[in-house]
């Protein structure tokens, strides 16, 4: 069996839905800064040192 020399990235982009204004937004799942909604300014996600923690949003789907 042949082993891949290049590993695939473990990070993804997420499509999230703001709970306040119901607008969808694409965010990076390992963001290093606070992610705010572009429409209403609510905090969608906060960094935790690894994957972000969703605050005023819910995950719709993971994009590839």
DSSP file (Angstrom, degrees, kcal/mol; ACC not computed):
  #  RESIDUE AA STRUCTURE BP1 BP2  ACC     N-H-->O    O-->H-N    N-H-->O    O-->H-N    TCO  KAPPA ALPHA  PHI   PSI    X-CA   Y-CA   Z-CA
    1    1 A X              0   0    0      0, 0.0     2,-0.3     0, 0.0     0, 0.0   0.000 360.0 360.0 360.0 131.8    0.0    0.0    0.0
    2    2 A X        -     0   0    0      1,-0.0     2,-0.4     0, 0.0     0, 0.0  -0.656 360.0-140.7 -87.3 135.0    1.4    3.4   -1.0
    3    3 A X        -     0   0    0     -2,-0.3     2,-0.3     1,-0.0    -1,-0.0  -0.780  17.9-119.7 -97.3 137.0    1.5    6.1    1.6
    4    4 A X        -     0   0    0     -2,-0.4     3,-0.0     1,-0.1    -1,-0.0  -0.560  14.2-157.7 -73.4 134.0    0.7    9.8    0.7
    5    5 A X  S    S+     0   0    0     -2,-0.3     2,-0.6     1,-0.1    -1,-0.1   0.781  79.6  60.3 -81.8 -28.0    3.6   12.1    1.3
    6    6 A X  S    S-     0   0    0      0, 0.0     2,-0.2     0, 0.0    -1,-0.1  -0.898  79.7-144.5-105.3 122.8    1.3   15.2    1.5
    7    7 A X        -     0   0    0     -2,-0.6     2,-0.2     1,-0.1     3,-0.1  -0.577  20.7-114.2 -83.5 146.9   -1.3   15.2    4.2
    8    8 A X        -     0   0    0     -2,-0.2    -1,-0.1     1,-0.1     2,-0.1  -0.509  38.4 -98.3 -77.4 148.5   -4.7   16.8    3.6
    9    9 A X        -     0   0    0     -2,-0.2    -1,-0.1     1,-0.1     0, 0.0  -0.369  21.7-152.1 -67.4 145.5   -5.6   19.9    5.6
   10   10 A X        +     0   0    0     -3,-0.1     2,-0.2    -2,-0.1    -1,-0.1   0.524  69.0  90.8 -94.5  -7.3   -7.7   19.3    8.7
   11   11 A X        -     0   0    0     19,-0.0     2,-0.3    40,-0.0    -2,-0.1  -0.612  54.4-179.1 -91.9 152.0   -9.3   22.8    8.6
   12   12 A X        -     0   0    0     -2,-0.2    17,-2.4    15,-0.0     2,-0.4  -0.836  28.7-109.2-137.7 171.5  -12.5   23.6    6.7
   13   13 A X  E     -AB  28  63A   0     50,-0.8    50,-2.9    -2,-0.3     2,-0.4  -0.886  32.9-152.3-104.0 143.2  -14.8   26.4    5.9
   14   14 A X  E     -AB  27  62A   0     13,-3.2    13,-2.7    -2,-0.4     2,-0.7  -0.904  12.5-141.2-116.9 143.8  -18.3   26.4    7.5
   15   15 A X  E     -AB  26  61A   0     46,-2.8    45,-2.9    -2,-0.4    46,-1.4  -0.932  33.6-177.4 -97.7 115.7  -21.5   27.9    6.4
   16   16 A X  E     -AB  25  59A   0      9,-2.9     9,-2.4    -2,-0.7     2,-0.5  -0.812  21.7-137.9-117.1 156.6  -23.2   29.4    9.5
   17   17 A X  E     -AB  24  58A   0     41,-2.5    41,-1.8    -2,-0.3     2,-0.2  -0.963  21.1-126.6-116.6 124.1  -26.5   31.1   10.1
   18   18 A X  E  >  - B   0  57A   0      5,-2.5     4,-1.3    -2,-0.5    39,-0.3  -0.508  10.9-148.8 -68.9 131.7  -26.7   34.1   12.4
   19   19 A X  T  4 S+     0   0    0     37,-2.7    -1,-0.1    -2,-0.2    38,-0.1   0.742  92.4  47.9 -74.0 -23.0  -29.4   33.6   15.1
   20   20 A X  T  4 S+     0   0    0     36,-0.5    -1,-0.1     1,-0.1    37,-0.1   0.940 129.2  14.4 -84.7 -50.8  -30.2   37.3   15.2
   21   21 A X  T  4 S-     0   0    0      2,-0.1    -2,-0.2    21,-0.0    -1,-0.1   0.470  91.7-129.0-107.9  -2.8  -30.7   38.3   11.5
   22   22 A X     <  +     0   0    0     -4,-1.3     2,-0.3     1,-0.2    -3,-0.1   0.703  57.1 144.5  65.1  22.3  -30.9   34.9    9.9
   23   23 A X        -     0   0    0      1,-0.0    -5,-2.5    -6,-0.0     2,-0.3  -0.735  46.8-127.4 -93.7 142.5  -28.2   35.7    7.3
   24   24 A X  E     +A   17   0A   0     -2,-0.3     2,-0.3    -7,-0.2    -7,-0.2  -0.623  29.8 176.7 -86.4 146.2  -25.8   33.0    6.1
   25   25 A X  E     -A   16   0A   0     -9,-2.4    -9,-2.9    -2,-0.3     2,-0.5  -0.994  27.3-127.4-148.8 145.0  -22.0   33.6    6.2
   26   26 A X  E     +A   15   0A   0     -2,-0.3     2,-0.3   -11,-0.2   -11,-0.2  -0.829  34.4 174.6 -95.4 128.3  -19.0   31.5    5.4
   27   27 A X  E     -A   14   0A   0    -13,-2.7   -13,-3.2    -2,-0.5     2,-0.4  -0.878  34.8-108.9-129.2 162.4  -16.3   31.4    8.2
   28   28 A X  E >   -A   13   0A   0     -2,-0.3     3,-1.0   -15,-0.2   -15,-0.2  -0.769  23.2-139.5 -89.7 134.4  -13.1   29.5    8.8
   29   29 A X  T 3  S+     0   0    0    -17,-2.4    23,-2.2    -2,-0.4   -16,-0.1   0.595 100.0  43.8 -77.0  -8.2  -13.4   26.8   11.4
   30   30 A X  T 3  S+     0   0    0    -18,-0.3    -1,-0.3    21,-0.2    21,-0.1  -0.252  80.8 161.1-124.8  46.2  -10.0   27.6   13.0
   31   31 A X    <   -     0   0    0     -3,-1.0    18,-0.3     1,-0.1    17,-0.3  -0.334  33.2-152.7 -67.3 147.4  -10.2   31.4   13.0
   32   32 A X  S    S+     0   0    0     15,-0.1     2,-0.3     2,-0.1    -1,-0.1   0.436  75.6  49.7-102.6  -1.7   -7.8   33.2   15.3
   33   33 A X  S    S-     0   0    0     13,-0.1     2,-0.2    12,-0.0    -2,-0.1  -0.862 100.1 -80.5-129.3 166.9   -9.9   36.3   15.8
   34   34 A X        -     0   0    0     -2,-0.3     2,-0.6    12,-0.1    12,-0.2  -0.474  42.9-141.7 -67.4 133.8  -13.6   36.9   16.7
   35   35 A X  E     -C   45   0B   0     10,-2.6     9,-2.6    -2,-0.2    10,-1.5  -0.884  19.8-167.8-102.6 122.6  -15.9   36.5   13.7
   36   36 A X  E     -C   43   0B   0     -2,-0.6     7,-0.2     7,-0.3     2,-0.2  -0.791  29.2 -99.2-110.8 153.1  -18.7   39.0   13.5
   37   37 A X     >  -     0   0    0      5,-2.8     4,-0.9    -2,-0.3   -12,-0.0  -0.474  23.4-144.0 -67.2 135.0  -21.8   39.0   11.3
   38   38 A X  T  4 S+     0   0    0     -2,-0.2    -1,-0.1     2,-0.1   -13,-0.0   0.698  96.2  43.9 -73.5 -19.3  -21.4   41.3    8.4
   39   39 A X  T  4 S+     0   0    0      3,-0.1    -1,-0.1   -16,-0.1    -2,-0.0   0.916 132.6   8.4 -92.4 -52.1  -25.1   42.3    8.5
   40   40 A X  T  4 S-     0   0    0      2,-0.1    -2,-0.1     0, 0.0    -1,-0.0   0.574  91.3-120.2-112.1 -12.1  -25.9   42.9   12.2
   41   41 A X     <  +     0   0    0     -4,-0.9    -3,-0.1     1,-0.3     2,-0.1   0.540  56.5 151.5  86.2   7.1  -22.5   42.8   14.0
   42   42 A X        -     0   0    0     -6,-0.1    -5,-2.8     1,-0.1     2,-0.7  -0.390  56.0-103.4 -69.8 149.8  -23.3   39.9   16.3
   43   43 A X  E     +C   36   0B   0     -7,-0.2    13,-2.1     1,-0.2    -7,-0.3  -0.654  40.2 177.1 -76.0 112.8  -20.4   37.6   17.4
   44   44 A X  E     +     0   0B   0     -9,-2.6    11,-2.6    -2,-0.7    13,-0.3   0.877  64.4   1.5 -83.0 -40.7  -20.8   34.5   15.4
   45   45 A X  E     -CD  35  54B   0    -10,-1.5   -10,-2.6     9,-0.3     2,-0.4  -0.998  56.8-155.4-151.5 147.6  -17.7   32.7   16.7
   46   46 A X  E     - D   0  53B   0      7,-2.1     7,-2.8    -2,-0.3   -12,-0.1  -0.960  30.7-109.0-124.0 145.1  -14.8   33.2   19.1
   47   47 A X        +     0   0    0     -2,-0.4     5,-0.1     5,-0.2   -15,-0.1  -0.391  27.8 179.5 -73.2 149.0  -11.4   31.5   19.0
   48   48 A X        -     0   0    0      3,-0.3     3,-0.2   -17,-0.3    -1,-0.1   0.292  62.2 -89.1-127.4   5.3  -10.4   28.8   21.5
   49   49 A X  S    S+     0   0    0      1,-0.4     3,-0.1   -18,-0.3     2,-0.1   0.227 114.9  25.0 100.1 -12.9   -6.9   27.9   20.4
   50   50 A X  S    S+     0   0    0      1,-0.6    -1,-0.4   -19,-0.1    -2,-0.2  -0.096 123.9   6.3-139.7-116.2   -8.2   25.3   18.0
   51   51 A X  S    S-     0   0    0     -3,-0.2    -1,-0.6   -21,-0.1    -3,-0.3  -0.461  85.0-103.9 -73.9 152.8  -11.6   25.2   16.4
   52   52 A X        -     0   0    0    -23,-2.2     2,-0.5    -5,-0.1    -5,-0.2  -0.357  24.7-125.9 -74.9 157.3  -13.8   28.2   17.0
   53   53 A X  E     -D   46   0B   0     -7,-2.8    -7,-2.1    -2,-0.1     2,-0.3  -0.930  24.0-129.7-104.2 123.3  -16.7   28.1   19.4
   54   54 A X  E     +D   45   0B   0     -2,-0.5    -9,-0.3    -9,-0.2   -10,-0.1  -0.554  34.3 166.8 -75.5 132.2  -20.0   29.2   17.8
   55   55 A X  S    S+     0   0    0    -11,-2.6   -11,-0.2    -2,-0.3    -1,-0.1   0.748  72.3  10.1-107.0 -83.5  -21.9   31.9   19.9
   56   56 A X  S    S+     0   0    0    -13,-2.1   -37,-2.7     2,-0.0   -36,-0.5  -0.155 120.5  67.1 -96.1  39.1  -24.8   33.6   18.1
   57   57 A X  E     -B   18   0A   0    -13,-0.3     2,-0.4   -39,-0.3   -39,-0.2  -0.959  64.7-140.2-149.6 164.8  -24.8   31.2   15.1
   58   58 A X  E     -B   17   0A   0    -41,-1.8   -41,-2.5    -2,-0.3     2,-0.4  -0.982  30.9-107.2-130.9 147.5  -25.6   27.7   14.2
   59   59 A X  E     +B   16   0A   0     -2,-0.4   -43,-0.2   -43,-0.2     3,-0.1  -0.566  30.5 178.8 -74.9 124.8  -23.7   25.4   11.7
   60   60 A X  E     -     0   0A   0    -45,-2.9     2,-0.3    -2,-0.4   -44,-0.2   0.890  64.1 -34.2 -89.1 -52.8  -25.6   24.9    8.5
   61   61 A X  E     -B   15   0A   0    -46,-1.4   -46,-2.8     2,-0.0     2,-0.5  -0.982  54.6-107.2-164.7 162.3  -23.0   22.7    6.8
   62   62 A X  E     -B   14   0A   0     -2,-0.3     2,-0.3   -48,-0.2   -48,-0.2  -0.835  34.2-142.6 -96.2 129.1  -19.3   22.1    6.3
   63   63 A X  E      B   13   0A   0    -50,-2.9   -50,-0.8    -2,-0.5    -2,-0.0  -0.660 360.0 360.0 -93.0 147.4  -17.9   23.1    3.0
   64   64 A X              0   0    0     -2,-0.3    -1,-0.1   -52,-0.1   -50,-0.1   0.441 360.0 360.0-101.5 360.0  -15.2   21.1    1.2
